[in-house]
Amino acid sequence: MGEKLLEEKTEEELWELYRKNQDPKIRDMFVKQYAPLVKYVAGKVAVGMPHNVDFDDLVGFGVFGLIDAINKYDPDKHVKFKTYAVTRIRGAIFDELRSIDWVPRSVRQKSREIEDTVHRLEASLGRSATDKEIAAELGMSESDFQKTMMKISGTSILSLNDVWYSSEENDSISIVDSIESPQSLNPDTIVEKEEIKRVIVQAIDELPEKEKKVLVLYYYEDLTLKEIGKVLEVTESRISQLHTKAIIRLRSKLTNIKKGIF
């Protein structure tokens, strides 16, 4: 079909056509149309990343996710393509970041040490640990603890996109997906997937209120860390710290729960 005829069709008609014939002309039209979405997602991922992570590289990684989203999108599921594509684009970016192992080993080790400490401490206390308690357990001052949290803040966004695979082939759930739609559990999905989502949502719900609010505003309301700072009337660096602590606390909770599920 000629490009002029394609341009005269609605987006719904184009999706229907693409599902039938996988026409590369239609795919290219969608890639061009949604290219700004890739830049938007890459821009959000870039916030807090070390300087050695190039924005253009993130955009390039994201394009693969956009193409994957176009190929797999099913309009009959009544999910907006933009919503579906954001998850695929972000996932492609993080998959590539993992493959190039961009996080310095020392930072990764420190992040794991804090995560293990938080898990051990909160299991003992039966509640969320304070900064002072975590710092004492690590044998450092509260001031040094805050500085350390800032150093690892660029890696915490990557951590949140870790996926849990259910026994069904190629079926996965990321922690971030559960934040984006905490109330959207589908009763038709398999029991195992339901249980994974349930414990993720429960773990999010048990976070300290400010940390939970930062996660919801960042991932669900799509605000930047700077915008969240204005909403909560604190500095952007403070929001970054809250975000990082929320991720570490979440991962420490979920690691233990995960062992009990599988």
SULSULMO-V177227 format. One line per field, one symbol per residue. phi: phi as a letter, one per 20 degrees, with the letter a starting at -180 (. if undefined). Layout:
# SULSULMO-V177227
phi = ???
This chain:
# SULSULMO-V177227
phi = .ffffffeeffffffffffeclffffgfffgffdgffffffffffffnffffeegffffffffffffffffdfcgfeldfggfffgffffffffgffffelfeggffffffffffffffffffffmbfeegffffffemcfffffffffffeffefffgfegddeeffgmdccegfffffcfddfefeffgffgfffffffffffefggfffffffffeeemeeffffgffelcffffffffffffffffffffgffgffee
